[in-house]
Amino acid sequence: MVKAAGILFVVGNKILLLKRSEEGDHPGEWALPGGKLEPMETPEQAARREVFEECGVWVTSLFEMAPGEYTVFRRVLPETFIPVLNDEHTDYLWTTLEDLPTPVHPKLLPLLEYLR
């Protein structure tokens, strides 16, 4: 079983989504910043590392909200930021749950349904 972790950034009623590039799996789909755990890495360590690699942001405090095969952490911020994207993503979007772009990564769908 592949283990992965990501961070749900929340600013007011908006969340941050990244559009996956053609370089990896699920190209063109919108997803949270995050990715696979490295050997001996905890989900929290992986989420922080992946977000730094994908957005150029180091996160200090997290709240675990959905443990499991894909562990999601939440980070509430006072304002949006502009992520510095690496080659794994082509775009970003701060959006509401009512105005989601398509297609959304299938692993994200249960979380979005829970948040609604």
BAVEX-861806 format. One line per field, with one value per residue (C-alpha): chain; y, x negated, z; residue number from 1. Coordinates in nm, 3 decimals, decimal comma. Example, Ala and Ser with C-alpha at 12.3 -4.5 7.8 and 13.67 -1.06 7.14 Angstrom:
// BAVEX-861806
tordren [A; A] .
Y [-0,450; -0,106] .
X [-1,230; -1,367] .
Z [0,780; 0,714] .
kedren [1; 2] .
END
This chain:
// BAVEX-861806
tordren [A; A; A; A; A; A; A; A; A; A; A; A; A; A; A; A; A; A; A; A; A; A; A; A; A; A; A; A; A; A; A; A; A; A; A; A; A; A; A; A; A; A; A; A; A; A; A; A; A; A; A; A; A; A; A; A; A; A; A; A; A; A; A; A; A; A; A; A; A; A; A; A; A; A; A; A; A; A; A; A; A; A; A; A; A; A; A; A; A; A; A; A; A; A; A; A; A; A; A; A; A; A; A; A; A; A; A; A; A; A; A; A; A; A; A; A] .
Y [0,000; 0,338; 0,589; 0,958; 1,282; 1,632; 1,962; 2,130; 2,503; 2,702; 3,079; 3,179; 2,969; 2,902; 2,609; 2,571; 2,323; 2,247; 2,123; 1,816; 1,829; 1,567; 1,449; 1,230; 1,029; 1,183; 1,454; 1,756; 1,677; 1,921; 1,801; 1,914; 1,974; 1,652; 1,317; 0,979; 0,903; 0,830; 0,530; 0,595; 0,917; 0,996; 1,136; 1,475; 1,483; 1,382; 1,647; 1,920; 1,804; 1,767; 2,109; 2,268; 2,094; 2,173; 2,520; 2,660; 2,699; 2,547; 2,469; 2,474; 2,362; 2,119; 1,967; 1,606; 1,575; 1,254; 0,976; 0,672; 0,568; 0,938; 1,140; 1,496; 1,775; 2,112; 2,448; 2,758; 3,079; 3,445; 3,514; 3,338; 3,299; 3,249; 2,904; 2,863; 2,556; 2,286; 2,075; 1,847; 2,115; 2,366; 2,591; 2,671; 2,798; 2,929; 2,819; 2,748; 2,408; 2,542; 2,644; 2,352; 2,306; 1,977; 1,715; 1,664; 1,387; 1,087; 1,062; 1,416; 1,352; 1,185; 1,469; 1,733; 1,554; 1,541; 1,915; 2,005] .
X [0,000; -0,139; -0,140; -0,118; -0,050; 0,057; 0,164; 0,500; 0,426; 0,732; 0,779; 1,132; 1,355; 1,079; 0,843; 0,527; 0,520; 0,235; 0,275; 0,060; -0,175; -0,221; -0,540; -0,367; -0,057; 0,290; 0,180; 0,408; 0,590; 0,621; 0,488; 0,354; -0,018; -0,174; -0,309; -0,454; -0,637; -1,009; -1,148; -1,152; -0,950; -0,637; -0,329; -0,391; -0,753; -0,646; -0,373; -0,615; -0,886; -0,648; -0,490; -0,833; -0,933; -0,606; -0,522; -0,844; -0,675; -0,795; -0,507; -0,575; -0,249; 0,009; 0,337; 0,397; 0,749; 0,764; 0,516; 0,491; 0,343; 0,341; 0,294; 0,419; 0,307; 0,477; 0,305; 0,521; 0,357; 0,453; 0,395; 0,324; -0,026; -0,169; -0,328; -0,659; -0,570; -0,817; -0,786; -0,526; -0,257; -0,157; 0,086; 0,239; 0,576; 0,725; 1,087; 1,402; 1,565; 1,856; 1,633; 1,391; 1,202; 1,220; 1,094; 1,007; 0,766; 0,977; 0,801; 0,919; 1,288; 1,374; 1,208; 1,394; 1,724; 1,645; 1,567; 1,897] .
Z [0,000; -0,103; 0,179; 0,101; 0,285; 0,197; 0,342; 0,307; 0,324; 0,434; 0,415; 0,509; 0,282; 0,024; -0,016; -0,222; -0,511; -0,751; -1,108; -1,175; -1,475; -1,745; -1,565; -1,305; -1,237; -1,272; -1,518; -1,543; -1,220; -0,932; -0,596; -0,261; -0,232; -0,106; -0,212; -0,124; 0,197; 0,172; 0,366; 0,743; 0,700; 0,902; 0,727; 0,889; 0,771; 0,420; 0,405; 0,510; 0,268; -0,025; 0,031; 0,048; -0,277; -0,456; -0,319; -0,172; 0,169; 0,497; 0,734; 1,108; 1,268; 1,135; 1,246; 1,135; 1,007; 0,802; 0,879; 0,652; 0,318; 0,226; 0,546; 0,523; 0,752; 0,779; 0,803; 0,851; 0,731; 0,766; 0,395; 0,068; -0,069; -0,416; -0,435; -0,616; -0,824; -0,924; -1,241; -1,081; -1,122; -1,387; -1,200; -0,864; -0,751; -0,428; -0,458; -0,260; -0,226; -0,431; -0,722; -0,763; -1,088; -1,277; -1,287; -0,921; -0,813; -0,702; -0,362; -0,288; -0,355; -0,018; 0,173; -0,026; 0,036; 0,409; 0,414; 0,246] .
kedren [1; 2; 3; 4; 5; 6; 7; 8; 9; 10; 11; 12; 13; 14; 15; 16; 17; 18; 19; 20; 21; 22; 23; 24; 25; 26; 27; 28; 29; 30; 31; 32; 33; 34; 35; 36; 37; 38; 39; 40; 41; 42; 43; 44; 45; 46; 47; 48; 49; 50; 51; 52; 53; 54; 55; 56; 57; 58; 59; 60; 61; 62; 63; 64; 65; 66; 67; 68; 69; 70; 71; 72; 73; 74; 75; 76; 77; 78; 79; 80; 81; 82; 83; 84; 85; 86; 87; 88; 89; 90; 91; 92; 93; 94; 95; 96; 97; 98; 99; 100; 101; 102; 103; 104; 105; 106; 107; 108; 109; 110; 111; 112; 113; 114; 115; 116] .
END
